[in-house]
Amino acid sequence: MEYMTVREAAKKWDISERLVQKLCAQGRIQGVKKFGISWGVPADAQKPGDPRKEKEPAEPPPRQPSSSCLELMPLMNTPFVPGHCMECIEAMEDGSKKGIALAEYHYFSAHPEEAAKEVEPYLASPDMGARLSACLIYAYANLSLGDIQRARFGLDELKSALDSREHVPEAAAASAFVAASSAVLLHLPLPDGLPGIQGFLLSLPPGLRAFALYVQAHYLYLKGVYGPSAGIVEGVLAMGATQYPIPAIYLHLMAVMDYISLRQTERAKAHLLAAWEIARPDDLIEGFGEHHGLLGGMLEAVIKPNWPQDFKRIIDITYRFSAGWRRVHNAETGHNVADNLTTTEFAVSMLAARGWSNPEIAEHLHISLSAVKRHLSNAMMKLDVSQRRDLQKFMLR
């Protein structure tokens, strides 16, 4: 069965979201189902009779934010020596922090099934840090699993966190962090009510602050401002972000995106190898697959010749993650990012759309000129275009 969110039902029926929630709680909408702390309304459900003339039950007191916002994404916020990730998790006390950290490990090591299963108990947690962490992991894990309904549930929960208007700085910062992360990484417009990064950055602990700056750099990249984006990354890494492996991996990958866009391939290669050196000992390879289409063929140029089996796993991640990513991104933005190209065809097309010549692409990817022409011809045929410049509308922004 297909479900609507409370927000979608409110828009469809022209009533407030709060009223929809009350109708669900009162059992006045047939077939509603609760996913964690939120309601799913059957897509074909009929609007109930107007209950506003009836006496409404008293609302429950609002859920108070806990003081544990420092435990938001605890593994991301924990420094550890590469190769000792599981030891770090096992040393944590049993409880939500350890459970979320284990889910993070499952996700970042490309095991979305285990990640989604691990966070399910925390989707309705009274602990704000655990709840928001769970929703973020749940959303992205389900993108890779192809369960878009559950992914949207997680994303909607993160958006609704901004509507709570929490006045506790740490709670507001946690809400802004997860909302910004979920939107920017899906290349979606920033949600209404999101404060600028300067409004919440200093309320985050160091590891999350580093990842928030990766998100900010990614946002600038999407605006085509590659130099300042790279400047943020270099500054954050220079100030000690490398002691937090998960943010460091994503920051280095962000630098690859920037430098390949600036055609500084040696600097891009150095950052890719730095990310790989951090990630490989603990098998934290999810980010490489997520970013494949934005790395300008650097995985093909650097990882594939030296670590062919790992490259194959990364490509498997790419196909799985990007399929779910496009189903959300394309529907929300109206863009038509190509979904019928091989990863090599996509990499060649991305470079061609950005003005690289066929010889430049061949040299960069360490393939023959005829192979470039073949991949480009196949891509243009699949996309039904005749000019290189027309490839851009099917590529990642």
Buried (B, 14 or more C-beta within 10 A) or exposed (E): EEBBBBBBBBEBBEBEBEBBBBBBBEEEBEEBEEBBBBBBBBEEBEEBEEBEEEEEEEEEEEEEBBEBBBBBBBBBBBBBEBEEBBEBBEEBEEEBBBBBBBBBBBBBBBBBEBBBBBBBEBBBBEBBBBBBBBBBBBBBBBBBBBBBEBBBBBBBBBBBBBBBEBEBBBBBBBBBBBBBBBBBBBBBEEBEEBBEBEEBBEBBBBBBBBBBBBBBBBBBBBEEBBEBBBBBBBEBBEEEBBBBBBBBBBBBBBBBBBBBBBBBBEBBBBBBBBBBEBBBEBBBBBBBBBBBBBBBBBBBBBBBEEBEEBBEBBBEBBBBBBBBBBBBBBEBBEBEBBBEBBBBBBBBBBBBBBEBEBEBBBBBBEBEEEBBBBBBEBBBEBBEBEEBEEBBEBBBE
